[in-house]
Amino acid sequence: MASTALAVLTFAVFIRTFPPITCAIDNHGFRGSLTRVHKHSSNYSADVHRDTRRLAFLTPAPTTSPAIALALQALAENGAGAYHVSLSIGTPPLTFPAILDTGSDLVWTQCAPCTECFEQPTPLYDPARSSTFSTLPCASPLCRSLPSPFRRACNASGGCAYDYRYVVGFTAGRLAAETLAIGGASFRDVAFGCSTANAGYMDGASGILGLGRGPLSLVSQLGVGRFSYCLRSDAGASPILFGSLANLTTGDGVQSTPLVQNPTVPVQRAPYYYVNLTGVRIGAADLPVTPATFGFTSTGAGGVIVDSGTTFSYLAKAGYAMLERAFLSQTAGLLTRVSGAPFDFDLCFEAADVDAVLVPGLVLSFAGGAEYSVPRRSYFDAVDEEGRVACLLVLPTGGVSVIGNVMQMDLHLLYDLDGGTMSFAPADCATI
């Protein structure tokens, strides 16, 4: 990857490959409510394992569509560490919790009759009982947007069918259209995945709400030009807002950076929210980051994404090595390092009182001059039940770098798709 490539990619155009659904969003926008799957630090190891499998799907290739795979791969994962949004589907409506996922572009739930399904907290959605259900025809643009590895032989009676198998599970069903409601706003003919055979498990969720940049995501189908959310670090309800309700008050605390696009892989195959991470500061030390540290490779790997479906944050190996060296240098003689292997973190320390531990601050710098002073508990926290071992909640990765949902907590994030920017500001999410 050349540095000049990054220079010309400091903007992004939100691509709507297909016309938006005909529906009345009006000028007032709409909002929903998110609930954190609250976990104790003793379960952090399970989150790391889940993230590791997810990262394998987040690295795009020019001829595949990992975003669809990612949405379906979630079937085999524990949904802990995620945020759930309440959706209603069908007529009469059936309400179910779905995982908020900005890293995939498919809305889906399990459907009856289900030949093999994981246990879920709500009744199965039965299309036969809904007066507004319809199967998408094979020739529909949204059916054709399903990548060929996952699209089954299509016929007039079966409609648009998919079948995806992966290392730890599978899902099969059909792409259909249905009335979908979120936060009191209802929309007709939303395309969604109706899965009737699944192997896997999601703790407390019955599906996925994909909000990526691909044609199948809810924001693409509705033609919504902006959305925002604020993830609470406690167990309270978090807001998610769409349209004109998604707004950040202009002020000194608001930071903005351009969304960028993968130069090699089309947005349909990599519908992620990429940003240009230009610098990292730990304590008073600016790490020797270059455009190549977190940039794209010639094959489309690399880059940095903001992803609500990944729990922790991950930096490309070269950047992580810089961070680790600086952190160890600045805490030498102050903290006692211990093995992070039992917790699946790399950098851990003994700490009798985690809150009293003095650690260097972490600041991320982005294109356009935006800076994010990361709250300490979003990058360094206790990982055992006793609170005596604390770890750096950032890990190395060989692929795309990810800013996960723990690092997004207590931050109001605005995805301005029409303007091609992401804005953020520290916030009390309970007041939004």
N, C-alpha and C positions, 0 to 999 in steps of 0.2 A: 504494500500500500504506500502510495506516495503522499507527501504532505499536501501537495497541490490538489489532490482529490478531495481532501477534507475542506479545503478552502472554498471550493465551488459547491459544497453540499451544506452550506449554512442556511438552507431553506428547505421547505418541503411543501408539496402540493397534495392536498387531501384528494385522493382519487376516488370518484364514485363511478365505478364501472357500469352499474346498472341504475336505472331511474329509481328514485326513492319511492317508498310505498305511499299511496294516496291516503293521507290521514290528516286530521286536524290537530297539529301541535299548538297552534296559535302563538301569540307573542308572549305568553306568560311562562312558557316552558313547563316542566314538570319535575317532580322530585320523588325519590324513594328513600328507603331506610336500610342501612347495613348493620349487621351484627357480627361482631368478632367471635370466631371460635376460640374461646379463651383457653389458653393452655398454660400449665405451670412450666417453669424452666427445666424440670426434670425430663420433659418430653422433647426438649430441643433437638436431641439426637435424631428422633424420628423425622423432624422437620428438615434437618440437613439431608437425610437420605432421600426424602421426597424431592427436595430441591435439586439434588444431584441428578435424579432421573429426569426431572423437568428440563434441566439445562441441556441435556442431550437433544431434546426436541427444539430448543430455542435457537440452535445454530442452523440457519437456513442453507439450502443448497439450490443452485440455479434451476433444477428440474423437478424438485419435490415441493410439497406444501406442508412444512412442519406445523403450521398453525392449526390445521385441521387435526393432525395427529396429536397435537398438544391438547386440544379440547377433549378428544376422546381418551387420551392417555390418562387423564385425570380420574377415569373410572377405577383404575387400579391403585389409586393413591389415597391415603388418609387425608381427609379434607381439613385437618387441623392446621392452624397457622393461617387460615384463610378468613375472608370476610364473606358473609352470606347476604343476599338481597332477596326480598320477598317478591315473587312474581305470581301472576294469575294467568291461567291459560284456558281457552275454550269457552263455550256457551252451553250450559251455565259454567261459570268460572271455577277452576280448581286452583287453590293457592299452594305454592310450594317454595321452599328455600333453594336458591341457586348460588353457586360460588361466583363471586365477582372476578372476572378474568380479563385484564387488558392485553394479555399475551395470546389470545386466541380469538377467532372470529366466527364462532358458531354458538347459537343458542340451542340447547337441547335438554331433554328430560326423558325419563323412562316411560314407555307406553304399554298399555294392555292391548291385546294379550301378550304377556311377556314370558317367553319360554325359559329364560334364565336371567334373573335380575338380582342385583344386590339389594339388601334391605335399606329402605328409606323411611324417613319420618312421616311422610304423608301418603295418602292413597295414590295408586298409580293413575296417571291420566289415561282415560279411555276415549280414543277418538270416536268410537261408535256412539258415545253418549253426548257428543258435542255437535251442535247444528252448524258450526262455523268451520269445521275441519275440512281440508281438502289436500289431496296428495299432489305434489308438484309434478307436472309432466316431464318426460325425459328431455324434451326440447327447450325447457325453460332456461333462461340464462343463468339463474342461480343453481340449477342442477348441473349445468355444464361447468360451473365454477368449482364443483367438487373435483379434486384431482383424481386422475384415472386410477392410481393405485388403490383408492378407497371406493370408487364408484363401481357397483356391480352392474351386470348386464341389465339393461333397462327395457321395460316393455309397457304397453298401454295399461295393463291391469295392475302390474306391480308398482308402477310409477318410478320415482327417482330413489333408487335403493343404494345404500352404502354398507360396506363390510370392512372393518378395520381390525387387524390383528397385530399385536405387538408382543414384546417379550413377556410381560406380566399380565396379559389379559386381552380382551377383545370387546368390540361392540358392533352391532349390526342393526339396521333399521331402514327408515326411509325419510327423505327430506319432504316436508309437508308445509302447509300454510295454515295459520290459525290466528285467532284473536288473542293478543297478549296485552296484559295490563301491568303497570308498575306505578305504585304510588297514586292510584286513582285515575291515571291517564290510560286510556285503552286504545289499541291500534289493531286494525284489521289486516289480515293476510300477511302476517309476519312469517317468514320462512324459518323453520326450526328443525332440528334433528329429533325424530320420533324413534327412540331406540327400543327394540323389542327383544334383544338378546345381548346380555352384558355379563362380563366377568370382572369383578373388582369390588371396590368399597369406597364410599365417601362418607365421612363422619358427619351426620346431621344434614346433608344436602341431598336434593333430588335431581340436580342438574347443574348446568353451567350457563352463566350469562356472559357471552363473549362480546367484548367491547373493543376489539382490535380494529385495524384500519382496512381489513379485507371486505369483500362485497357481502359476505354473509353475516357480518356483525350487526348488532341492533342499531348502532349509531349510523352505519352505512345505509341500512335498509330504510331507516326513518328520515335520513337526510339531515340529521341533527348536526349543526355546525360547531357545537361545543358541549362539553360536559365537565363536571368537576366532582370531587369527593374529598372528604376529610375523615381520615381513619383514626378513630379514638384508640388510645393505648389501654383504656380500661374496658369494662364489659358493657358500657352504655351504647345506645344506638348512634350510628354515624350517618351523616347525610350524603346522598348522591344526587346531583342536580343536572338537569339537561336543558338545552336551549338558553333562553334569556335568563333563567334563574341561575345558570352557571356563570358566576361573575366574581371577580376579586376587586375589592375596593382599591383604587389607586393610592399608593402611599409608599413610605420609605421601606416598609417591610416586604413589599411585593417585588419578586425577582422574576425575570422572564428570559427564556432561551429558545432559539429556534428548534423546531422538530426537524430532524434530518432523515433522509431516505437512503436505504442501502443502495449503493451505486451499481451493484451487480445483480441483485435479486429483485424482481418486481414486487410491488406492494402486496399483490394477491398471494404471493408465496411467503412473504415476510412482513405481515401486517402489524409490526411492532412499533412502539413509540420510541424511536431512537433519539438520543440527544448527544451533543458533542461535549464530552468531559475533557476539559482542557488543562485542569490542574488539580492537585491534591495537596493540602497543607495539613501536617500533623504537628501540633504544638506551634512552635515558631518556625518550623522547617518546611520550605516548599520542596516537594519531591521533584526530582529531575525528569518530569514527564515530557515526552515529545509527542507530536501528532500520531506517531506510529504506536505509542503505548496502548491507547484505547481505540485506535482507528480501525477501519475496515481493511481486510486483506483483499487480494485480487480475486478471491473466490467468493467474497461476500461474507466471510466469517468475521468475527470481531464486532466492534461497535459497542455502544452502551444503550441499554433499554431500561425504561421504567415499567415495572411489571407488578401488578397487584396480586398475581397468582403465585409468585415466588416469595418465600418467607424472609430469608436473610439476603444480604448483599454479597456480590461476587465481583472480583476484579481480575482482569487478565493477569496472567502469572507474573509478567515483568512489573506491572504496576503494584501488584500485591507484595512482591519481594521488596520493593522500595518502601512500602508502607510498614511492613514488618520490621525492617532494619531500623527505620526511624523511631518506631514505637519502642523497640527494645533499647535503643540507645538512650531515649529520653526517660525510660523507667528503670534504667540500670541502678541497682542498689536501693531502689524504692519498693520493688515488687519481687516476689519469689515466684519464678516460673515453674509450672508443673506440666505434666503431660496432658495434652488436650484430647488424646485418643479416646478415653472413656466417654467423651462428650461429642466427638467428631468435629471439634474445632482445632485449629492449628496453634493458636496463641492463647494460652490460659495461665492464670496466676492464682495463688492462694490469697484469699482476702477474708479476714475475720469479719469485716464490716464493709460490704461492697459500696454502700453509700458514702463511706468515709474515704474510699480510695481516690487518690488524686491521679488522674490520667491526662495525657495531652489531648487537647481538643482536635476535632477533625472537621475540616472545611473542604467542600467540593466546589470547584470552579467550573463554569460552563461557558460555552460560546455566548457572546453578547454581553459579557460582564456579570452574569448572574453568579451568586455565591450562596451556598447552603451550609450554615453552621449546624452540623448534625448534633442533635441532643445526645448526651452521653449514653443514655440507656438504649439508644437506637444503634449503637456500635460497640458498647462495652457493658456487659451485665452478668449477673449471677446465672450459672447454668446448672446448679444442683439445688436440691430442696433445702439444704441447710444454709445456702447463701455464702459458702466459704470458698467457692471457686468461681472466678469471673473470667470470661473469655472475650476476645475480640470477635464480634458478631459479623465479621467480614471474612470471606474465604477466597482462595485462588480458583481460577477456572481457566481451562484451555480454550474456551470459545468466547461467546458473547459475554460482556460484563453486564451485570444486572443490579439495579437499585430496587430491592425488594420491599415488601410492605412494612416490615419492622422499621426500616429507615424512612418510610413515608408517614409514620404515625404522627399525629398532632400537627399535621401540615395540610393546608388547603391547597390541593393541586387542581389547576385548570388546564384542560386539554382543549386548546382553541384550534380546531381542525381547519376552519376556514382561514384563520390568520396564520396557520403554520407555526404556532408557538406553544410552549408549555410555560405556565406561570405558577408560582408557589409563594406561600407566605405562612409563617407559624400562626397557628390559630387554636382557639378553644372550640373544638368541633361541636361541643354540645350547644353552642350559641348560634350556629349557622342554620 
